């Protein structure tokens, strides 16, 4: 059945394509955060193990909400690792040690990269594609990533 929610087919396609990249970023970040949770080592292991656990649990919810937003617009969400790696703005793990500081620095960089990308699409969603709902949704994602980046940055002082 055709999706008829007041956004043209062309605009819904463009929005879904942009959201697919956001979904890929969120999924790659989720995976990298799980990696940090599983593999962190050092004298503060337990605290950082729990810290990363809270972050990947939050990201799991974000991943689901982005995929559901794509489906709400009448499109299918990408759902393979191959697709995610082709669409993401992030890179796979770069750091070579398992220290908390190493993981935190890399995850901070990823959250900040996502913040920059989200800022780039908020206004076009609203103005170019006439989708205030997705613009608002992405603004909420931006706020979550900004807060997590703050938390990560605070660990580096």
C-alpha positions in Angstrom: 0.0 0.0 0.0 1.3 3.5 -0.9 2.6 5.7 1.9 0.5 8.9 2.0 1.8 11.1 4.8 2.0 14.5 3.1 5.6 14.2 1.8 6.2 13.5 -1.9 7.6 10.2 -3.0 10.8 11.9 -4.2 11.3 13.6 -0.9 10.6 10.5 1.1 13.2 8.7 -0.9 15.8 11.4 -0.4 15.0 11.4 3.4 15.2 7.6 3.6 18.6 7.6 1.8 19.9 10.2 4.2 18.5 8.3 7.2 20.2 5.1 5.9 23.6 6.8 6.3 22.6 7.9 9.8 21.5 4.3 10.6 24.9 3.0 9.3 26.8 5.5 11.5 24.7 4.5 14.5 25.2 0.8 13.9 28.9 1.1 13.4 29.2 3.3 16.5 27.1 0.7 18.4 29.5 -2.1 17.3 32.6 -0.1 18.3 31.1 0.7 21.7 30.3 -3.0 22.2 33.9 -3.7 21.4 35.1 -1.2 24.0 32.8 -2.8 26.5 34.1 -6.3 25.8 37.8 -5.5 25.4 38.6 -2.6 27.7 41.6 -3.3 30.0 43.3 -1.4 32.7 43.0 -0.4 36.4 39.6 1.2 35.8 38.3 -1.9 33.9 35.1 -2.4 35.8 34.0 1.3 35.8 34.7 1.6 32.1 33.1 -1.8 31.3 29.9 -0.6 32.9 30.2 2.9 31.3 30.5 1.5 27.8 27.6 -0.9 28.6 25.3 2.0 29.3 26.4 3.7 26.0 25.8 0.6 23.8 22.4 0.0 25.4 21.5 3.6 24.5 22.8 3.2 21.0 20.8 0.0 20.5 17.6 2.0 21.1 18.8 4.7 18.7 19.6 2.2 16.0 16.1 0.8 16.3 14.4 4.2 16.2 16.3 5.3 13.1 15.4 2.1 11.3 11.8 2.5 12.3 11.8 6.1 11.1 12.9 4.8 7.7 10.1 2.3 7.7 7.6 5.0 8.8 8.5 6.9 5.6 7.6 3.8 3.6 11.1 2.5 2.8 13.2 -0.5 3.9 16.1 0.1 6.3 19.5 -1.3 5.3 20.3 -4.2 7.6 23.5 -5.9 6.6 27.0 -5.2 7.8 28.1 -4.7 4.2 25.5 -2.0 3.6 26.4 -0.3 6.9 30.1 -0.2 6.0 29.3 1.2 2.5 27.1 3.9 3.9 28.8 5.0 7.1 30.8 8.2 7.6 32.8 6.4 10.3 35.7 4.0 10.1 36.1 0.6 11.8 38.3 0.5 14.9 41.5 2.5 14.5 43.2 2.4 17.9 45.5 -0.5 18.6 45.4 -0.9 22.4 42.6 -1.8 24.7 43.0 1.1 27.2 40.0 3.0 28.3 41.6 6.2 27.2 42.2 4.8 23.7 38.6 3.7 23.4 37.2 6.9 24.8 39.3 9.1 22.3 38.1 7.1 19.4 34.4 6.9 20.4 34.5 10.7 21.2 35.8 11.3 17.6 32.9 9.2 16.3 30.2 10.9 18.3 31.6 14.3 17.2 31.6 13.1 13.5 28.0 12.1 13.9 27.1 15.5 15.4 28.6 17.3 12.5 26.7 15.1 10.0 23.4 15.4 11.8 23.8 19.2 11.9 24.2 19.1 8.1 20.8 17.4 7.5 18.5 18.9 10.1 17.6 22.0 8.0 17.3 20.3 4.6 14.9 17.7 6.2 12.7 20.6 7.3 13.1 23.1 4.5 14.1 21.2 1.3 12.1 18.0 2.0 9.3 19.5 4.0 9.6 16.9 6.8 9.6 18.6 10.1 9.1 15.2 11.9 12.4 13.8 10.6 14.1 17.2 11.3 12.9 17.1 14.9 13.8 13.4 15.2 17.3 14.1 14.0 17.6 17.1 16.4 16.9 14.7 19.2 19.6 12.3 18.0 22.0 15.3 17.8 21.3 16.2 21.5 22.0 12.6 22.6 25.3 12.5 20.7 26.3 15.9 22.1 25.7 14.7 25.7 27.6 11.5 25.2 30.5 13.4 23.6 30.5 15.6 26.7 30.6 12.5 29.0 33.5 11.0 27.0 35.3 14.3 26.9 35.0 14.6 30.7 36.9 11.3 31.0 39.9 12.8 29.1 40.5 15.7 31.5 
